[in-house]
Structure formats: structure tokens, C-alpha cells
């Protein structure tokens, strides 16, 4: 159904101006589950990308005048459709990314809630009528949409991340070009199809994709296009730096949600059962392929032994030796994690859970790896693994814990485990990141909370009323009474 009327049922087409759009070129999309080509996807040229922008620019002229009620009703219907089609959408996501069914369904349900939340906020965008210095002059501060927004979302949460990248802009009256990940194009096309099925006018959301060879050319051209007024990007910090530089050259605002190296502090008074379970989930959910994944566990010396026993049990419960291993998006991701561990162990670190030399049934599989005695000078100390690899650190004081927690280029999310709320709040105030979760895992994202980071994790916020504010700008109007 989501491939559209089949000119070629095995090619994922774009959606431009509400219609299936088949470019001349295409590329293979390989499933990490089977290792085989699951389908092909259209590969955009500069002309294709321009066609998508032109459609969005034309649609903006009328969409900006749509009422909050019109937008709300379309969004609410789209949320219902997504959940009605959850089985089909989950299968698409699993085939393209190797996601386990629970993670796929979590993606679908969270996407639906993000859409419902955006729907509920459409009428909350309002201007003001401030009192001016001159009693004979009045002023109005209007809040208006920017225009065409370029949204770029990655593969690892292919319903949540593109949803938040398009829902806020569109709810605020903008139109969107969604540049889909080449690893999950059918998932993202399916999402856009849902909005059109719900009654979204043609051209309001357009979806394209490209192959790796043309990524720089297409992205540069889109950012330079005068119709594009604002950009949001979720992905790696290295690519985010390029996006930010290009946006700056064209004086265009940008929201960046980039990598992470999330710390979890386990204090001596923590509930160790809770801490072990949440650290295991935070580190190994979806194979650690989440920007908020727990990458560093900072443990008080007094309870380290007890905690490691419980962490080992939690990991074995999640991934028993006779059960399936986490599937990563491709073989390269497995090799990257193994290389990080090998570098660390060659410099004195110790693997206490896992075996990077073990042979799994697929080259894309890697079981959880826990590395102790990680220190500065090891690649694993600073580098985001983006896989099922987590490092351990031992501390005795709050100062040591904070120094370690903040000794990273990233600042997206973190966790603190303690039964003393005052201590937890002290840590929360001092950790330099966008979110701190007390007695819960580092992976946490919901519509009511603004989401974004500090330092090399980016800037700007998605979700909630704060996120919606990102998609309107003010215009001042004055007049004589």
C-alpha cells in the first residue's frame, strides 16, 4: 500500500505535491535482517529536489492561511491512521532497519502521540498587543510561519524522528521538504502517506531521498534554495557541523539534534535493582542505536560490586545466550564498536560482559559489551559508539562524578540514580546537558517535554510549546490611533 500505484512496485517513490514521483535513478536498500535488497528507492537529482521545493513554496501560500482547527483535525486523523496501520508500519521498519517489534511499535505509538500533541497546540500560537511609549500609537506583535522548512531525519527511529521534524513546522503553518534517510526511505514515505490519507493538502509535506554519492550536492542545493527559510537536522555531529556551516553561510536559522555520550550516575544510596535495569535498557535498547543511549555508567565505589552483579543479571535477562542478539543497521556499525573496544583493551581496559570475537548468525549482530577501566586516551572514552557498548567508571565524590559526566563533547541527556532527591537535583543542576532523568534511563522522549542538547549535541528544541515556538517568527506592526 505504501509503495503507491506500482510503476515499479519494488521502487520506493518520492511524494511531491501529493503525488508519487519516480526519479530516473534509484539505489538499493539492504535489510540488515536478511542481508538482501529489500527494495530500491528513488535517488533525487538537483531537478527533483527543486521540484519538491517549488511544490512546497506554492502550497505555503494557502497553507499559511489554514485555520488551527483545520490543521488540528488533519493531525488527529493522521494519528489515528498511524495506529490503525501499526502492524504494517512495524513490518516496514523492521525490514529496513532491523528493529525489534517492540521498538517499532514504540516508534509508531510515540509518533502518534507527537502528532496529537502538535494538534492540541495549533490554537496556542498567538501574538500580543503591547502598550507602547506613545499613547497615540498602538502595536501588534504577530507570530507567523517561516515558509518552507527543510527537515532531515535519520534511520534509527524512522517514525519518531521524522514526525517531530515535520509536525511542529506544519502545525505552525509552514510547509516541509522531508529529506528521508537512504537506509529507511519506505518507513518515512509511509509516514508522509498517512498525512495525505488524513486530508493534508498537496505540497504541504514533500518527501525525497538521495544516494550517498549525491548527498553533499543535494543538501547544499536545498539549503541554498531561496525558498527554504529554516532547517532542522537530526543525525551525527559531523554532518550537523556541515549543515550548520551551510545554513550560516546563507543566514538561515537551524535546529540541530546531534550525537550523545550519555552518562548515568549510580550513587551509593541508589535502588540497585532499578539502576541496573534502567542502565541496561538505556545502553542496549535498539542495540544502543539511539542518540540518548547510555554510553557511560559512573558508579560509586562502595556499591560497584553489587551493581555489576545486578547489571550482569539484567543484561542476561534482556539478551539470554540462547536468544537473538541485537541487530545493528549494518556490518560497518558492528566493526566500529569492535574497533572501539579493541582500542580500549589494548590500553588497559577490561571487557566484563560480552565477547567481541564471538561469531553470531549474522554479520550485523553484536551482543552487549560492558567495558571497565575506560580512561582518557582511549577512543571509547570520547567517541560515541552508537551501538551496544557501554563504559564503566568508578568514583567516590560528587565532584568526581560531575567531572566525569561533563567530560564529554556531547550534552544531550543523562541519568542519576539516588534515593536522595536533593542530591539528584544537585546533580541535575550541574550536569551540562539538555535533560537529566532521576531514577530512570537516559532514553526518554515525549511530546510534553522539550528535547534537544548542549555542546556538540546541538541546539534548538523539538516537542512541546517550546518546540512549536521554533517554527514561528514575530512581525511588529504599529499604527497611529
C-alpha angles and dihedrals in degrees: 000000000000093000090067128218101342116246077156111357090203096058119081105222128208123248111233121167090350095303135103107260121197114196120205095250131055140175138210123266110204123203115229087210098060102015087229133113105271094187142320127257132210115260113216125229123202088264091053092050091049090051090055092050092048090052091050092047092052092047092050091067090069103023092060087061095050115116125247089245092055092050092044094053093049091049094049091050091048091053091053092048092051092056093043089057095041096123093052093044092048091053092051092050094046093050093050102039106019091242118165113243095252091055091047092051091046088054092051096047093045091049089053091051092048089054093047091049092051089048091054091053100050093096093046094076103101139154130220142239104217124190110249131210093250110068088206093057128071130195137203124197109206124196112214136176118256099231125240115017125199110217121190119187132177132232103248096081100018096176102036099044100046090042093058090042093058106024097067096046094045094044088055092053102264127126123230146218108202109203100202126212114261087225096057109023097138092053091053093043089053090054093053090046089058091058091051091048086054091057105267109162118250116273098020093105118023125180129204136161136193139195124256094259094062098036096106094043096049095042093048092050093048094051090047093049107111092222091062106089103171137013135209122191132183116187144073122353092235093058090039090060089055092048091048092049093049092047090050092051089057094040092240123146117242140190115212126192105179142161131328143204097191118198125210116199114206108195126201093256095050123127093251095200090057093041094050094047095046094045091051091049092044092050102040108027107123088003091296090293095135124102089229095050117136106255101164128041112195109197132191109243094233095063102029095108094048092045094051091053091054093042091052091051091048092051092048089050091052095043111020115195091246093048134079121290123229113278115224123206094257144346091265090065090055092049091049092054093046091050091052091051093045091052091050096048091047087060098047108283121132130220107223099170124033138013120245090195094059115114115230129194092258131038087229095060126097127169120221116287123200116191123196130199094029110170141178111285093046117104090228091061094069107013122092106237095197088199142076095300124113131177129219128217131183123218140166106195137048089240091057091047093051093045090055094042091053096040094097136090089233133074111177108120142339144181136223125196115201138122091222107085092193090058090046091053091047089056091045092055093050103041108096103225143097098259139019120194116199113211092352135090124273091246106087129137128158136156098250094057126071111240128207144092150242134237112008091351088079137239141268125056138257126201134028126042089305090058093047090053088062090070101055131062130198128251120191120216122184130184139175115253 
